[in-house]
């Protein structure tokens, strides 16, 4: 995606403090507050590809401004700390109540912390610590989530935060960019498929 397109698209992406968008939207984005740029760096190129694929099939566009975006917790206690554990428990209860009330269909997370946090919110087994999650495991979990997508319930869709390996030479950096673009396109294709398949059950259209 060109820098011009990204710049134009970024004007439509809400700048979050704690949350933005509409809780009644079926698509929720849950972000680690340490990495607010994930909405721009990861979700924006995915959304660009997603809109294109959906429009080609349905001649309709998703109302991206209504997508609900929320900062979740940035520390879920890699080291035992009673105050952190209490705060995490409180945040889990609050988000769980909100999910039960609004019933989002796609609960999209970015990286290990928000991923593990939402796993606890949804009480999904097995119980894994944050250190369990890595690029490979998150990728596998994404594929499982897409394969078992059920429009009658809330579906957890984990995304990888970093695809690049930060190579020092130009060739490595070009390869990193290509890997990222391929990942975004693949994710967009698979999310587009479930959205198109369930178009009549999702109130997301302009």
N, C-alpha and C positions, 0 to 999 in steps of 0.2 A: 504494500500500500504506500502511495507516495506521501511525502511530508506535507504537501498541500492538502491532500484529502484528510490526513490526520489532524492538521491544524483546523480545518473546517469542521471536522467531526467533534473535536475537543470543545468547540464552542457550545455544543449541545449536551455535553456531559456535566452533570451537576457537581459543584464543588461541595464536598461533604464536610461537615463538622462532626456531628454524631450520626445523623441520618437524613435522608432526603427521598423524595419520590412518594409513592402511594402504597400504603400497607396492603391495600386490597388488590394490588397487582399480583398476578400469579408468579411473577419472576422476582426473586429476591437475591441481591448480591451482598454477601457478608465479608467484610474486609478487616484485616488486621490493621488497627490504627497506626501502627509503626510504618505501614506501607500504603498510604492513601493513593499513591500514584498507580497502584495496581488497576484502578478503574480506567485510567488512561492508557497505561502501558500494556495491559493484558486484555481487559474487557473491550476497549474501544476497537482494536483490530478484529477481535472475534465478532463483535456486533456489526461491524462494517460488512464482513463476509456473510454473516447470518442474514442481514437485511437483503443482501443481493440474492442469496439462494431462495429465501422465502418469496421475494418479489417475482423472481423468474417462474416460480411454480404457482403462486396464488394471485399474483398481481395485487398484493396487499403489503402494507408496511406495519411493523411493530412500533407502537408509541413508546419510544425509548425513554422519554421524559418521565413516564409514570413508573418505570422500573424502580422498585424499592431498594435503596442502598443503605447499609447500616454498618457502622464501625462496631465490631465486637471486641473481645478482650485481647490484649497483646501478650499476656503472660498467663499460662495455665499451670504454673508450678512445676518446672523441671526439677527444682530443688524444693524440698519440703519447707513450707512457710505458711503458718496458720492464717495470717491475714490475707495472703494471696488466695489460699484455698477457700476462705470464707467469701471473698469477693467473687471468685469463679462460680461458686455454688449459687450465689445470689443472681449473677448474670445468667446462668443456665436456667434457673427457674423463671426468670422474667422473659427470656426469649422463648422458652418452651410454651409459656402461657400465650405469648403473642402468636406463635406458629399455630397453636391449637385454635385460637380465635379466628385467624385470617386464612388459614389453610392454603399457603402458597404451594404451587405445584413444582416449581424448580427453585431449590435452595442451593445457590452456587457459592462455593467457597474458594479462597485463593491461598494455597500453600499449607504448611503443616499445622500452624497454630489455629487458624480459623477452621481448618478441616477437623482437627481433633475436638475443638470446642463444639462444633455442630454434631459430631458423632455422639458426644455426651448429651447434648440437648435432645436428640432424637432417640437416645438410649439404644444405639445400634451395637450389636455384638459382632466380633469379640471385642473386649475392652483392651485397647492398645494405648501405650504411653506415647507422647508426642515424638519421642526419638524413633519410634517404629516407622513413622512416615518419611518416605523419601520420594524422589522423582519416579522411581519404578513402581512403588506401592500406590502412589497417588494416580499414576496412569492406569494401573490395573483396576483401581477402585472406580475411576471414571468409566471405564469400559463396562464394568458390572452394573453401574448405575444406569447407563444408557440402555443396556440389554434388558434390564428388569423394570424399566420406567412404567409407572402406573398412574394414569391421570386422575384416579380416584383418591390419591394420597399425596403427601409431601415427599418429593424425591430429592435426595442429597446428591449434588453434582460437583465433585471436587476438581479443581483445576490446579495445575502446576504453576508455581510462582516464577521459577527460573528455568529456562531451557538452555541458556547460554553457559559456556564454560570460561568466559572471559579470557580468551586466548590473547597472547601479546602481539602476534604478528597479524598482518592484514588478512592473510588467507584464513586463519582461525576465526577472525571476526566476521568475515564474509560467510563462512560455514555456520557460525552461530546465528546470524541473521536469517539464513536460509532455513535452519532448523526451527527457529521461532515462527517464521511465516508458515511453514508446513504444519506446525502444531496448531496454530490459530485456525488455519483452513480446515484441518481435520476435526477439531472441536466444533467449529461452526457448522460443518456439514452434518455432524451427528446430532447436534442440538436442533438444527433446522429440520431434520427428519422427524424428530418427535413432535416439534411444534406443528409442522405441516400435517402430520398424522392425526393430531388432536386439535386442529384449528378451531373446530366448532365448540370446544370446551374451554378455550382460553380467551379471556377478555383482555386482549393486549393490542388490539388493532386501532389504527388511526381512522 
